[in-house]
Amino acid sequence: MTGSAINLVNRPILASIHTQAFQHNLNRVRELAPESKIWAVIKARAYGHCFEAALQGLASTDGFALLDIEDAAWLRERGWKGRILLLEGLFHENELSRADDLGCDLVVHCETQLAWLESFKPKTHNSFNVFLKMNTGMNRLGFKPDSYRVAFHRLHAAGYRMHHMTHFANADQIDRQPTVDGQQEIFNSTISGLDGPTSLANSAAILWHRNALGDWVRPGIMLYGASPTGIHADIEHAQLQAVMHLHSEIIDIQELKQGDRIGYGGRYEAPQDMRVGVVACGYADGYPRHAKDGAPVWVNGADQNGKGLICPIVGRVSMDMLTIDLRNAPNAKIGSVVELWGDRVPVDVVAQNSDTIGYELLCAVAPRVPVAIK
Ligand SMILES: *Cc1c(COP(=O)(O)O)cnc(C)c1O
């Protein structure tokens, strides 16, 4: 990125989605799980990155996993011929023939969904691929182990192509191998003797619990270059790349006197005379209002040698703006490009400064922020 202005007619804010970073991260998943097929998880508008960018950047995946049947329909309209998994299955019985027409794979996680499938006669395709979900301890969705085998046999008898699936509750706790092992043992003993491919691992398991991958892995957050733990240092070894780069510009500069306060509530008091930059990005763009003083942003060309550098946020984030300390940034000026998060400021670092995780920030980028696919 050069020092030139973000080329937009309106406010200077832009989320750039780097499709090459998507490809790179998908390749990393392949290297970490070479024996498995990949469901690229793109729920929540591809974790805020937009479906179009995900389709372009992740086109070499084996399948896409998402929630809404309308999004599956969009993928088909855009020419996606690979597999699509509806991660929570169907929400209403009347979606069955649509799912059949679209050739979706279905998760079945409860008796209600199972009964819908038993009474359905697929017409377009000869049968659904079913990922039967087992609750091995997460206690959110899925059949308990003691009812799983019966559910499996009923769907199998109805002619569906069966797969086994579970989801880990603690795979992001890197040192808690025993709880992951425990869920995996329940899973393995329950499916013992039953045919069908398996699917267990989210990003955290792919990164840290690689004895638990299964035939289909389900990476989400790592495809976007962020950490399942919310801590950037935890994924440095995996060499993932940030896919979303959120940029804005400095739109004004304030000269403060020692003791002056900034913004709503006057949270920050200037310890000395100082310059403060006003950046066109606020919580209505998806930047976390809870960001603390010290949360980093990167300012292009700002230091005494004209190099980019990190400047800390000072004062509360407001709806459309945030304010940064320019004491170390003599070359920062109106129009300087600012990276809120991306490859210079990992989204997880912003998240840590705001008591959340990168997932939440990425998903919450507001619709008013324009997206550019690069
Ligand atoms: C969201 C989701 C994933 C992906 O999780 P990440 O932590 O983003 O890798 C995998 N499986 C299921 C069932 C999910 O809902």
The ligand as a Gaussian input file, in Angstrom:
#p B3LYP/6-31G(d) Opt

LIG

0 1
 C      -17.878000     -22.755000      12.623000
 C      -17.657000     -24.205000      12.589000
 C      -16.409000     -24.731000      12.218000
 C      -15.197000     -23.874000      11.957000
 O      -14.652000     -23.458000      13.194000
 P      -13.291000     -22.601000      13.269000
 O      -13.018000     -22.500000      14.716000
 O      -13.597000     -21.269000      12.665000
 O      -12.284000     -23.355000      12.507000
 C      -16.285000     -26.102000      12.124000
 N      -17.338000     -26.919000      12.393000
 C      -18.541000     -26.436000      12.769000
 C      -19.649000     -27.403000      13.067000
 C      -18.746000     -25.080000      12.882000
 O      -19.932000     -24.616000      13.266000

